[in-house]
Amino acid sequence: MKKVIISLIMMFGIISSTSFAGTLVINTDTSDAAPKEAFEYIIKKFEEENPDVTVKWNVFDHEGYKQSIRNFLNTDPPDVANWYAGNRMLPFVRAGLFEDVSDIWKDSGWVDGNLSENMEHAKKSMTIGGKQWGIPYTYYQWGVYYRKDLFTANGISVPTTWDDFVAACATLKAAGITPITIGSKYLWTTAGVFDYLNLRTNGYEFHMDLTLGKVPYTDPKVQAVFDKWDELVKPGYFLENHAALSWQEALTPMVNGEAAMYVMGNFAVAPLKEAGLRDSNLGFFQFPEITPGIPMAEEAPTDTVHIPSKAKNKTDAKRFLIFMSRADVQEEINKILGQLPINKNSSVKKGDPFLAAGLNMLNNAYAMAQFYDRDAPAQMASEGMKGFQEYMSNPDRRQKILERLEKVRQRVYK
Amino acid sequence: MELNNSKPKRITWWQKNQIKISPWIFLAPGLIFFFIYVIAPIFVSIGISFYQWDGLSPSIYVGLQNYIELLDDEYFYISLWNNLKWLIFFMLAVPIGLGLAIFLNQIVFGIRLIKSLFFFPFVISQVVIGLIFTWFYQPNYGVIAPFLDLIGLEGFSILANEDTATYGIIFAGLYPQIAYCLILYLTGLNNINSEQIEAGRMDGAKGFHLFWNIVLPQLRHATFLAIVVTVIGALRSFDMVAIMTQGGPYGYSNVLAYYMFEQALSEYGYRMGYGSAIATVLFTIMMFYILFFIYRMYRNEREDNN
C-alpha cells in the first residue's frame, strides 16, 4: 500500500513538472561545430536573462533533421525549431505547422527599435501571404573565391565585367590552370552558378519569376543565361570530372594551385584556410556584371527560427524569438558562426576580410536571393539541379534539358 | 461401482480441436507481424500510388495520373534499364563464386584461414564497400587511376561518366556477392557424394566432363539458391547506389529502388504517390520472379517426396 502511494505521488510529481510553464523545448539541426557552439551560447544567455525559463535543447543531425522536422512538427512539436527562409518553409506554412509571428515584426514595443526596419532586407524572404512566419538570425554571402597569387602571376586583375571574367578564364586555361573549380556530385553547387548567371543576365525580378514558376524554362531569357554559361562550359573552363566530386573534394585543386576560382558560399573559407590558404593568397570578389545596368542582386541564404503552431509554450517561444532578433545577440552568434547578422544594428567580427567584403556587398545589394533550392519548390529544384549538372557535362543537350524542366515546371506549379 | 457412477467424461471443444488449433497459435505471432509489416504495407502502398500526397498536406486522388506520368518519365526508363543491367551483370557472381569454391575446396595447410579471407567481403558492411570503391575510382589519385593512365584514359572518372557509372557500381556490388555465392557452393561441395565421383572416375570421366556431368548436377540446390539471392540482390541494389553516386551523374546510374526513394523520401522529393507508383512497378517485376521461384520450390518438393 505504501508503495502504491509513493508511486502515485511520484507520478503526480512527474506530471506537474512537465506541465510547468517555464520549460522551453528547442529543436535545431546545428550538429556542426560552429552552429552548435552558437546555440550553446544563445541558450545560456537566454536562460541567464530569463531565470524563470528552463530550456530543453535537442540537437539533430544536420541531414537527418530534414526528415525528422516533418514528423516532430506533427507528433511531438517543440516550442522553437530552426529552419530556412524562402520557399523552403512554404510546405510547413501551407500545412499550418508554423505559427504566424507577424506581431513580433510589427510591434516595435517588443524589441529595441522596429524589427521590420532593422531587418527590412530579410523581411521579404520571411513573408508568405502577407504574414511573417519566423525570425532570421544569420546569413552569408555567395560570390567568387579566388587565388590572389595565381591572378597576380598571370597578370589578371579582379574582373568586374563578364568580358573581363571570360578573358581571365582564357588566360588561366592557357597557363594550364583550371579557371573554375566545382564539385557537383551533390548537385547544388551548379545552382549557385545558374543563380548568379540568371541574376546578372536577367535581374532579380526575372529570377524570382522563374523560381516562382511564372516563366517557362524554354523562355528566350533562360536561353540567354545558357548562352553565357556556354561561354564557360564549352571551352572547358570548369573542372573536369566535377560530377564525381563533392564540394569539399573540389577545394583540393584550388588549395594545390591547380584551379583559380570557385563560385561558392562563405562557408568555403574555413576549410580553405584549414588546408593552408591565407588571407594573402585567398580573395573574394562579387560575381561580375553581365547585362550592364541591371541592379546587382546577391545570393544570401538565411537561417531562421520558427514557432510550431502546435507548440505548448508559445509565450516563452515568442520571448526567445524576440531575443534572437536583438542586435547584440545576433552580433555574438554571428561572431561564433563566422557569418553575417541580419539585424542592421549588429556589427561584424573585425579582422575578417571575407565577412567585411560580404557585409559591404550585401548592404549595397539590390535584393537577396535565397539560393535556387530555397527559392524554387523542392521538386522543381531537384530536377533543375540535375538538369544543370547534365548540362555542364553535356552542353549540347541544352534544348532537351530545358524542355524537360519545362515539363516539370508545368507539373510542379499547377 | 465407482466407475459406473461417474458421468461420462466430457470432451471439451478445446480438447477436440487442440491438434488443429495449436499450430495456428504457434504461428500467430509470426503471421500477425508478417501481416502488419509486409502484407498490409503492400496494399497501402498500392493505394497511395493513386494519390498525390507530400506527407503533410491532405492527399488528392489522381487516379492513374502517377502511372501515366511514369510512362513519360525519362529517368524511369533509365532506372529500369539499369535494373536490367544489374540483373545481367550481377549474375557473374554465380560462376565466379563457383570457380572460387572449387578452387578452395581442397585440403592443404591453412585452407580454413584462406577460406575465411575469401568470405570476408560478405562480412563487411555494404556501405563500407561502397565508400572504399568510390575512393578506388577517384580520378587522378584513386587506386585504379595509374592503370587508366596506362590505357590512355588519364583523369577518367568512372562514376562521373553516364556510360560507366552503373558498371562501376555493379562491379563494387559483385565483390561481396561473389563471397556469398562462394559460401553457398562451399557448403554444397561438402555434401557431394564421393562415391559417385569415384564411379565417374572409374568410367573414365575427368576434368571438365566430370565437373559438368557429375559435380554440377549435385550442386543443383546450391546453384538455385545462389541465383535466387543474386537476383534479389540485383533488384534491391539500393545501398550501393545511395553510397556511391546517389543515382548520379544526373540520374544515369539510378535504379528503381533508389529512384523511388529519391522521389518519395529524399530532401527534395516527398512525392509519396509517385514514389509508390514506382514501388508498385518494382513490386510487380519482383512478383513475377517470386511466383516463379515459389512454383519451382513447390515442384521440387513434390519431386523429392515422390
Boltz contact constraints between the chains, C-beta under 6 A:
constraints:
  - contact:
      token1: [A, 66]
      token2: [B, 267]
      max_distance: 6.0
  - contact:
      token1: [A, 91]
      token2: [B, 56]
      max_distance: 6.0
  - contact:
      token1: [A, 95]
      token2: [B, 56]
      max_distance: 6.0
  - contact:
      token1: [A, 95]
      token2: [B, 57]
      max_distance: 6.0
  - contact:
      token1: [A, 241]
      token2: [B, 139]
      max_distance: 6.0
  - contact:
      token1: [A, 241]
      token2: [B, 157]
      max_distance: 6.0
  - contact:
      token1: [A, 241]
      token2: [B, 160]
      max_distance: 6.0
  - contact:
      token1: [A, 243]
      token2: [B, 160]
      max_distance: 6.0
  - contact:
      token1: [A, 243]
      token2: [B, 249]
      max_distance: 6.0
  - contact:
      token1: [A, 244]
      token2: [B, 157]
      max_distance: 6.0
  - contact:
      token1: [A, 244]
      token2: [B, 159]
      max_distance: 6.0
  - contact:
      token1: [A, 244]
      token2: [B, 160]
      max_distance: 6.0
  - contact:
      token1: [A, 378]
      token2: [B, 268]
      max_distance: 6.0
  - contact:
      token1: [A, 381]
      token2: [B, 268]
      max_distance: 6.0
  - contact:
      token1: [A, 382]
      token2: [B, 268]
      max_distance: 6.0
  - contact:
      token1: [A, 386]
      token2: [B, 250]
      max_distance: 6.0
  - contact:
      token1: [A, 386]
      token2: [B, 251]
      max_distance: 6.0
  - contact:
      token1: [A, 389]
      token2: [B, 250]
      max_distance: 6.0
  - contact:
      token1: [A, 390]
      token2: [B, 250]
      max_distance: 6.0
